[in-house]
Structure formats: C-alpha cells, structure tokens
Amino acid sequence: MKYLHLVWRNLLRRKIRTTFTLLSIFVAFILFGVLVGIRAAFTLGVEVAGADRLVMLHKVGFMMFVPESYGPRMQSVRGVTDVTHSTWFGAYYQTETNFFANMAVDPEPFLRMYPEYIVPEDQKKTWFEDRTGAIVGRPTAERFGWKIGDRVPLISPIFNRPDGGPWTFTIRGIYTAARKGVDDTQFFFDRRYMAETFRGVDFIEGNVGWFIIRVSDPPNADQIAQNIDALFANSPNETKTSTEAQFVQNFAKQIGDIGSIVTAITAAVLFTILLVVGNTMAQSIRERISELAVLKTLGFSDGKVLGLVLLESVFIAVLGGGAGLLVGWLLVSAGDPTGGFLPAFYYPARHLVIGAAMVIGLGIAAGILPAFKANRLRIVDALRRN
C-alpha cells in the first residue's frame, strides 16, 4: 500500500475522465443492488422454504381444489409427521389496487407448521377463538393503518358472498417474521368462516386449495412425495406433491423467470462497464508509456509495474463499486418502493459478498491487459516512442 499515493495521483491526472468512470461503476452497482432486491421479492420464500415441508396440490393446477378428506389419509404415509391446508382467497381491500396475499387456513395447525410466523401468545389465543378473526403481517397492517380489534372488509372476486357484500374480518393478531426472506405481508383467516358461509355449495364445501406436509426425513422428501401421490393415483382428484422450495419457485415463474432476467440485465450492464473501465485503463497506460519506462529505469521490476497498473484498476473499481453497493443496500433497506407490491424486498447477505467479489473481479479484468502491456514494456522502445 506504500504506492497507493502514486495510484491516487494518476487518477487525478484526468479528473473528468476518472469522475465519469467512477460514476459509471457507481450506478452499475446501485442497479445491481436494486435488481437483487427485486429478485429476492419475486422469488420470495425459495431460499427460506422449509426443508422438511412438502406442498400437495391438484395435479391439474394451482386453482383446482383438492378434497379436505385427503389430510387424514396422508397421515398414514410413512415419514409424514404433520399436515395442514391453505386456500387462496384472492381478496382486496376497498380497491383492486390494494391487493395482498390472503388465505383461509386452519389456525392452530397452520401456525404449528410455520413457526417462522411470530404471533404473541395472547393474540394467538384470541384468533383461535374467533372464527371471523384474522392475523396480518406487520407491513400490511401499517400500510392500511390496521390495529388489533379493527373490523376489516375484504372483497374476493373468487369467493363472492351469497349476499353480495364484503367479507368482514376482525384483526386479532399482527405477526412478524422470524428471519429475513419470510413473507410478513400476508393475511390469514379461519377457513371455518368461509366453510360456514358456503355450506351446501359442492364446489367449495369439503375442499381446500392445497396441503402442507411436514416430513421427518427431509433428504427422503422426494420419495415421500411420490408415495403421497401414489395414494391418490387414479382418483377423481389426482395430486402433485413437491418440496416447498419447488412449489414457491414454480409459483414465482408464473410471473416470469425473474432470476434469469435479473442475471441477464446485470451481466449486460457489467460487461458494458468492463469495456468502459478497460478503455480508461488502456488510455491511461498509453499516456504514461515514458513514465513507466522511467520507473523501470529506476529499478522497478516488471512484476512491480504490473502490480501498480492492476492496483490502479482495482482501486477505481473498489471506489466506485463499493460506494454503489453501499447506496444500493441503503435503498433496498429503506423498504418496498412500490408500497406493498414487493413483499420482503431485501438485500440478501450473500449477494453483498457476491457484489464485493464482482467489484474486485471487474477491477482485475479491466486492468489485466493494460497491466501485461506495461509488464512487457521495453525501456528503449518506450523512450524512443516518446
């Protein structure tokens, strides 16, 4: 690091060029951070899905129901330790733009299945006792100003009430997430409320959206899933069971392969920045051919000259990229910019590490060719050229 002052002086030689190069890298890594946050939101739950949980739904698709009676039958499958269910409700609050994930569940088994949803014990008890009660994630409660005890009307285009009015729920609990990546924007209510309203309606009564199954042997989850599906093979409602991570990933891909899109955009941006920084370094070396020759004349070895050029390239990448990563992290940490469309909008820690590695890699890749050119420079040829 004793030669860092030389690197700094070289960067100040062309202040405008250095400034624009730094800004290009800075903006690129801000974009990287925001895209990472968007990717995390759209692939929500994939990385934190329970390794010991399976999801079983109708073989035809997500919007087809499966009989509620399948639950007790699955308990007989070896390796299954717990079973609960959930049904997509698809409601909104006041206007269609106020949409959030909301589901009908069996409260006690559901919270037992998902210990990552943290609900105070007193609120949990109150919810269990109120069939029209519901729990909601803190960000959603704050978004609409809901408090414990509030009566909340929701309109479901999928499940229209027989009287044509809205579904009214009482907020009995506000849950939080035990860790990053867990969706804390959802709304859960007791399925008995819906079942009682639609009693006698064949399409709805006795059916649920999907089952969540806990297994005792996660490494053997695929085999257990096959055994569950075999149990209902050739029935009027055949099933498809997969790990929770696969289920969440397939659900996210209904919108699009966000991971591939983000990767493609990031790769294109970083490749462009690589060309910009590489061109900057090449120009800088061309302008300093005679100075490098003088350094070699004074005793600087080829390796030391190569190191100086690489240090300059990495330094400019770290300066711009590090600032970009920091600002990107701050922007993502500020929360969902859409006001609720992107649940769990956050910056995964491992992507900070990946970003830092990309910064170093960018600096090395941009400076390697100019560095080798400086390394192979012959003193006589350099002095003759100038």
N, C-alpha and C positions, 0 to 999 in steps of 0.2 A: 504493500500500500504506500510505500515511500514515493512511488512515481505517480500517485493519484493527482498531484498538483499539475504534472505535465499533461495528463489527460484533460483536466479541467481547463487549462489554458488553451488546449487545442479546440475544445468545444466552443470556447468563447471567441475563437478566431472568426467564425462566421455565425454571428449571433442570430440572424434572421433564419438561416437555414437550420440551425440547431433547434430554434424555437418551434418551427413548423414540424420538424421531425419528432420532437418530444410531444407536441400536441397530437400528431397522428397516432403515436403509440398510446398516449393517454386516452384518447377517445376509443380506440380499438378495445382496450381492456375494460373501459366502462361498459361498452356494448357487451363484452364477454360476460361481465357480472350480471347485467340485466337479463341476458338470454339464459344464463344459468338459473336465475330465479324463476323465469317463466317456465323453463323445462321442469324444474322441481315442482311447480304448481300443477302443471298438466300431467305429470307422471306421479302425482301425489299418492303416497302410500306404497309405491313399489319397493322402495328401499327400506321401509319400516314395517312392511307386511309381516304378520306373524308367521314364523317358520313352521309352527305347529297348527296352523289353521288351513282348512280347505273350504272352498266355496262350491256348492252344488246348485245348478240352475237347470231349467228346462233345456233339453237338447236342441230345440228349435231356435231359442234365442232368449235374450235378456227380458223381453217384455211378455213372455209367456209365463203363466203361473204353474206352480207345482203343488200337489196336494199336501196339506199340513200333516196328514197321517204318515207321510214318509219319515218324519222326525223320529218317532219311537222305533220304527223299523230299522233305522240306521244305527241305533244304539247297540244292536246285536252284532254289528260288523266288528271283527277283531281290530283293535287299535284305536277305535273311536271312544273318546272319553267324555265328550260333551257336545250337545247340538242345540242350536237356536236358529232363528229365522229373521228375515227382514223383508220389507216390501217397499218398493219405490213409490212415493206418494205424488211427487211432481207438482207440489203446490207453490204458490207465490203469495206475497204479502201486498195487498192493496193494488199494485200494478204489476204487469208481467215483467217489468224490468227489475223488480225486487224479488229476484229468484235466488234460491239457495237450496242445497240438498236437504231433503226431509224424508223421513222413513218411518213406517209403522213397525214396531218391534215388540218383543216380549220383554219387558223391562229388566227383571232380575237376571234371567239367563243371558241377556244381551250384555249387561254391564259385567257379568262374570266372564264372558267371552272376551271382552275388550277392557282389560284393566288399565290400558293407557288413557282411557277417558276418566278423568278425575272429577268426581262429584262429591261434595260434602255429605256426610252421613245423614244429617237431618233432612237435607234436600232430597236425598235418595229415598229415604223412608216416605216422605210426603208424596213423591212421584209414584211409588209403588201402590199407594192407597187411593190415588185419584185416576180414574180411567180416562178422564179428559185432560189429564196433566201432560206436560211435556218438559224435556230438558233441551237446552240450546247452548251451542258453543259461545264463549265469551265475545269473540269478534262480531258475531252476528247480533248478539244481544246489544252490544254497544252501537252497532251500525244503525239499528232501529230504535234505540233507546228503551229496550225492554228491561223490566225488572221482575224480581220474584213476585208472583201473585198477579201479574198483568194478564188480562184476557186478550188473546191474540187471534184475530180472524184470518184464516188462510183459504185461498181458492184453489182447488185442484181440478184442472181440465180433464184429468184421467178418472178421478172418482168424484163425480158430481153428486151432491147430496140429493136425496129424493125430494126434499122441499125446495130445492133450488138455491138455498142460502149458503153462506160460507161455513167452513168448519171452524169452530171456536175452541181454542186450547187455553189452558191456564199454565203459565210458566211456573213450574215447580222446582226447577234446578238450572244452574248455569255451570257447564262443565269446562274444564281446561285440559290441555294436552300434557301428557307426562314427559314428552320429548319433542324435539323439532321433527317436522315431517308428518306428524299426526294431524289429520284434518280436524280442526277445532271450530269449524264454521257450520256444522250440521245441526239438524233439528230432529229429535226423536220423540215419538209419542207412542202410547199404548195401543197395540193393534186391536185390543178388545173394543175400543171406541168405534173403530171402523167396522169390525165384525158385527157389532150390535146394530149399527145403522143399516147395514146391508143384509141383515138376517133374511134368509129365504131367496137371496139372489144367487143362483147356481154358479155363475161365473166367478164370484168373489168369495162366497161363503165356503170355508174349508180349504182355501188356497192361500199360498204365500208367494212372495217373489223369488226368494232363494234361501238356501240353508247355509249356515256357517258351522263348520265341524272342527272340533279340536281333536288332534290325534296324539297318541302317546309316543309315537316313533317318527319324528319328522323326516329322518333320512329315508324312511319307507313310505313317505306320503303318496308318491305316485301309485304304488301298488294298492294302498288303501283306497285311493280314489277309484281305481279300476274295479275293486271289489264292491264299492258302493254303487257304481253304475251298473255292474252286473246284476245287482239285487233288483233293479227296476228295468232290466232289459226286456224288450217285447211287451212292455206295459203301454197303456194309452198315453202315459206321460213319461217318456224316457228322459234320462238325465245326462248331464255332462258335468263332471267334477274335476276341479283343478286346484292347484295351490292358490292361496290368496294373492300372492305376488303375480301369478299369471293372470288371474281374474282382473286385478287392478290394471295391469299392463294392457290387456285386451280392451278393457273399457276405455282407457285413455286413447287407444289407437282408433276408436270410433271417430274421434275428432281429427286425427291425423297422427303420423309418426313424428311427434314433436321432437323427440330426441335426435332423429336423423336430420330434421330441418334445422335445428339449432346447431348441430355439428357442421352441416354444410355451410351455413352462414358464417360461423366462427372460422372455419378453415379458409373460406374465401377472403374474409377480412384480414386474417393474419398473414395469408400469402401475399396480399397486396402490401401490407405493412412491411413484410420481409423485403420485398423489392424496393420499397422506399428507403428503408434503413440501409440495405445493401448498397444502393446507389449513392446514398450520402457518404458512406464509409469509403467507397471507391473514389469518389470525388476528393474526399479529404486526403487520401493517400497520394493521389496524383498530384495534388497541390504541394505535398510535403516530401517529394522524392529526394530533393537535395538535403533536407533536414535529416531524413532517415539515414542518408549516406554519411552525413557528418557524425551522427550518433554512432554508426558502425566504426567510423574512423577513430572516434574517442574511446573505443573499446567495448561498445555494446555488442553482445553476441547476437547471432541470427535468432536464437530462441528468445532472447530478451526483447528484441524488436517485435517479433511475432506476438509475444505476450502483451506488449504495450498496445498494439493495434487491437487485439482481442479485448483487452481491458477497456479500451475506449468504446468499443461496440457494445459490450455487456453493460458498461456504466450508463450509457444513454438509454438502453433498453430497460434497465432496472429503475432509472429515474422516472421515465415516462410510464412504464408498465406498472411499477409499484404504486405510483400515485393513482393510476387508473383503477387498479384492483381495490385500493382503499376507498375511492369515491364510489365505485360500483357496489362495494359491500355496504357503505353507508346508505346509498339509495335503496338497495333491497331491504336493508334492516328497517328503513322508515315505514315499511308495510306495503300492502297491496295498493298500487296506484289506481286500480280500476274501481276501488270502493267495495270489493266483495266478490268480483268475478274470478279472481285467482286465489283460492284458499291456500293457506300455508305457503305464501310467497316468501321464500327464504333462500339464503346463500349456504348450500351445504359445505361443511368444513373441508371435505376432501377436494372440492373444486377450488378452494383457496390455494391448497397445496398444488393442484394441477395448474392453476393460473401462474403461481410463482415459478414452477418448472418451465412453463411456456415462455415466461419473460426471459429466463436465463437462456433457454433454447433459441429464442429469437435473437438475442444478442450474439450468441456463438455462431448461429447460421448466417447472420448478416455480415459478421466480421471475418469469417474464416477465409474466404477467397482474398480479400484485401490483405489479410494478415500473412497468407502464404506468399502473396506477391511481394510484400515488404521483406519477408524472410529470405526470398531468393534474390533480392536486390543486390547487384554488384556495385561496389563503391565507384569504380571507374566509370561504368556506364551511366550511373545516376548523376555524377558530377558533369559528365560530358553533355548529358541531355539538358542540363540547366546552365 
